[in-house]
Amino acid sequence: FHIYISNRPGGVRPGSLGQAVPGYDCRVVNEHGDELADGEVGRLHVRGESAALCYWQEHEATKQTFAGDLVMTGDLFRRDDDGYFFYEGRADDLLKVGGRWVAPHKVEGCLLEHDAVAMVAVVGWHDDEGLLKPKAFVVPAPGHAPDEALAGELQTWVKQRLAPHAYPRWVEFMDDLPRNDRGKLNRKALSARQQASDEHGN
């Protein structure tokens, strides 16, 4: 993001990525491309001279992202009254729970503040009624037993620090988290566990 949004000496706001770099037009928009008011969360659109032309051999992704010098990112941001931009996660990772949005990375960040959590990933999981809710996959820190008591403690931890609808309805403990060939967290592999579980009748 530092190419078009950056902090500057004497102009740093904690928690933000900074303000738009001169020469770039950065806007937070809704699903229709309309600019949102400051403080609202939406997709980041960037216009500037250094925009890429396309994704190599990915026609559909190119159509969804590039329009001339406009880049329609899949990143969610909010902007404050002074023009500072705050990252809110990826649009394709966001969960809609009870009509309200939940950013998995915020739930993960909250859980990582707990001493018993070494690593964590939060994904969408369907309950018995087919409604999407957050589920946390947790690698416990050494010395902490992966039991129901800890699961309940972690759920309460999130409830007390984030919006009530954001807490993970399920906590599953793992020895490690799946990663792709680039070493990044593989959320799709975690989400696929539900389909595998359903197929086995669990």
C-alpha positions as CSV (number, residue, x, y, z in Angstrom):
1,F,0.0,0.0,0.0
2,H,2.9,2.3,0.6
3,I,3.0,3.3,-3.1
4,Y,-0.3,5.2,-2.9
5,I,-1.0,5.5,0.9
6,S,1.8,6.2,3.3
7,N,2.7,7.8,6.6
8,R,5.1,10.7,6.5
9,P,7.5,12.2,9.1
10,G,5.4,14.4,11.4
11,G,2.1,13.0,9.9
12,V,1.7,9.6,11.5
13,R,-1.5,8.4,13.0
14,P,-1.3,5.2,15.1
15,G,-3.2,2.3,13.5
16,S,-3.5,3.9,10.1
17,L,-1.5,3.3,6.9
18,G,-1.3,7.0,6.4
19,Q,-2.7,9.5,3.9
20,A,-2.9,9.3,0.1
21,V,0.4,10.0,-1.6
22,P,0.4,13.1,-3.8
23,G,-0.5,12.1,-7.4
24,Y,-2.9,9.4,-6.3
25,D,-6.7,9.6,-5.8
26,C,-7.7,7.1,-3.1
27,R,-11.4,6.6,-2.4
28,V,-13.5,4.3,-0.2
29,V,-16.6,3.1,-2.1
30,N,-19.6,0.8,-1.7
31,E,-20.5,-2.1,-4.0
32,H,-21.9,0.3,-6.6
33,G,-18.7,2.4,-6.7
34,D,-20.2,5.3,-4.8
35,E,-17.8,7.1,-2.5
36,L,-18.7,6.5,1.2
37,A,-18.6,9.1,4.0
38,D,-15.6,9.2,6.3
39,G,-15.7,6.5,8.9
40,E,-17.6,4.0,6.8
41,V,-15.9,0.8,5.6
42,G,-15.8,0.0,1.9
43,R,-13.5,-1.1,-0.9
44,L,-10.5,1.0,-1.8
45,H,-10.4,2.4,-5.3
46,V,-7.1,4.0,-6.4
47,R,-6.4,6.1,-9.5
48,G,-2.9,7.1,-10.5
49,E,-0.3,7.1,-13.2
50,S,1.5,3.9,-12.0
51,A,-1.5,1.5,-12.2
52,A,-0.8,-1.9,-13.8
53,L,-2.5,-2.8,-17.0
54,C,-3.8,-6.3,-16.2
55,Y,-3.2,-9.6,-14.5
56,W,-1.1,-11.8,-16.8
57,Q,-3.4,-14.4,-18.4
58,E,-6.2,-13.8,-15.9
59,H,-8.9,-12.2,-17.9
60,E,-11.7,-12.3,-15.3
61,A,-9.6,-11.0,-12.5
62,T,-8.4,-8.2,-14.8
63,K,-12.0,-7.1,-15.5
64,Q,-12.8,-7.0,-11.8
65,T,-9.8,-5.0,-10.9
66,F,-8.6,-2.7,-13.7
67,A,-10.4,0.0,-15.6
68,G,-7.9,2.3,-17.4
69,D,-5.9,4.1,-14.7
70,L,-8.4,3.0,-12.0
71,V,-7.6,0.1,-9.7
72,M,-10.5,-1.5,-7.9
73,T,-8.8,-3.3,-5.1
74,G,-10.3,-6.1,-3.0
75,D,-9.1,-4.4,0.2
76,L,-11.4,-2.8,2.7
77,F,-10.6,0.5,4.3
78,R,-12.1,3.4,6.2
79,R,-10.9,7.0,6.1
80,D,-11.1,9.4,9.0
81,D,-12.0,13.1,8.8
82,D,-8.3,14.0,8.3
83,G,-7.8,11.7,5.4
84,Y,-6.0,8.9,7.2
85,F,-6.7,5.4,5.9
86,F,-7.3,2.4,8.1
87,Y,-7.0,-1.1,6.8
88,E,-10.1,-3.3,7.6
89,G,-9.2,-6.6,5.8
90,R,-9.9,-8.2,2.5
91,A,-13.4,-8.0,1.0
92,D,-13.4,-11.7,0.1
93,D,-12.5,-12.6,3.7
94,L,-15.2,-10.6,5.3
95,L,-18.0,-12.5,7.0
96,K,-21.6,-11.2,7.3
97,V,-23.0,-12.4,10.6
98,G,-26.5,-11.6,11.6
99,G,-26.6,-8.8,9.0
100,R,-23.4,-7.2,10.3
101,W,-19.8,-7.5,8.9
102,V,-17.1,-9.3,10.8
103,A,-13.4,-8.9,9.8
104,P,-11.6,-12.2,10.6
105,H,-8.3,-10.5,11.1
106,K,-9.8,-8.4,13.9
107,V,-11.0,-11.5,15.7
108,E,-7.6,-13.1,15.1
109,G,-5.8,-10.0,16.5
110,C,-8.0,-10.1,19.6
111,L,-7.4,-13.8,20.2
112,L,-3.6,-13.4,19.7
113,E,-3.6,-11.0,22.7
114,H,-4.5,-13.9,24.9
115,D,-1.6,-15.7,26.5
116,A,-2.9,-19.1,25.6
117,V,-2.9,-18.5,21.8
118,A,0.2,-19.0,19.7
119,M,-1.5,-19.0,16.3
120,V,-5.1,-18.5,15.1
121,A,-7.2,-18.4,12.0
122,V,-10.8,-17.4,11.8
123,V,-13.1,-18.4,9.0
124,G,-16.8,-18.6,8.2
125,W,-18.6,-21.7,9.3
126,H,-22.3,-22.6,8.8
127,D,-24.4,-23.6,11.8
128,D,-27.2,-26.2,11.7
129,E,-29.5,-23.7,10.2
130,G,-27.1,-22.8,7.5
131,L,-26.2,-19.4,8.9
132,L,-22.6,-18.2,8.7
133,K,-20.8,-17.6,11.9
134,P,-17.1,-17.2,12.9
135,K,-15.1,-20.2,13.8
136,A,-11.6,-20.0,15.3
137,F,-8.8,-22.6,14.7
138,V,-6.3,-22.1,17.5
139,V,-2.8,-23.4,18.0
140,P,-2.4,-23.2,21.8
141,A,0.7,-21.8,23.4
142,P,3.0,-24.2,25.3
143,G,1.7,-25.0,28.7
144,H,-2.0,-24.5,27.9
145,A,-4.4,-27.4,27.6
146,P,-6.6,-27.4,24.5
147,D,-9.8,-28.2,26.3
148,E,-13.4,-26.9,26.6
149,A,-12.5,-24.6,29.4
150,L,-10.0,-22.8,27.3
151,A,-12.4,-22.6,24.4
152,G,-15.0,-21.0,26.5
153,E,-12.4,-18.6,28.0
154,L,-11.3,-17.5,24.5
155,Q,-15.0,-17.0,23.4
156,T,-15.6,-14.8,26.5
157,W,-12.3,-12.9,25.8
158,V,-13.5,-11.9,22.4
159,K,-17.0,-11.0,23.6
160,Q,-15.6,-8.6,26.1
161,R,-13.4,-6.8,23.6
162,L,-15.2,-6.8,20.3
163,A,-18.8,-6.6,19.2
164,P,-20.9,-9.5,20.6
165,H,-21.7,-10.9,17.2
166,A,-18.0,-11.2,16.3
167,Y,-17.0,-13.9,18.8
168,P,-16.2,-17.3,17.4
169,R,-19.1,-19.7,18.0
170,W,-16.7,-22.7,17.8
171,V,-13.1,-23.1,18.8
172,E,-11.1,-26.0,17.3
173,F,-7.6,-26.6,18.5
174,M,-4.9,-27.7,16.1
175,D,-1.2,-28.6,16.2
176,D,-0.5,-26.2,13.3
177,L,-2.3,-24.1,10.7
178,P,-2.3,-25.1,7.0
179,R,-0.3,-22.9,4.7
180,N,0.1,-22.7,0.9
181,D,3.4,-23.0,-1.0
182,R,4.2,-19.4,-0.3
183,G,3.9,-19.9,3.4
184,K,0.7,-17.9,3.7
185,L,-2.3,-19.1,5.8
186,N,-4.5,-21.3,3.7
187,R,-8.0,-20.2,4.8
188,K,-9.6,-22.3,2.0
189,A,-8.2,-25.5,3.4
190,L,-9.8,-24.6,6.8
191,S,-13.1,-23.8,5.2
192,A,-13.0,-27.1,3.3
193,R,-12.9,-29.0,6.6
194,Q,-16.7,-28.3,7.0
195,Q,-17.6,-29.9,3.7
196,A,-15.4,-32.9,4.6
197,S,-17.1,-33.1,8.0
198,D,-20.5,-32.9,6.5
199,E,-19.7,-35.7,4.0
200,H,-18.7,-37.9,6.9
201,G,-21.9,-37.1,8.8
202,N,-20.2,-35.1,11.6
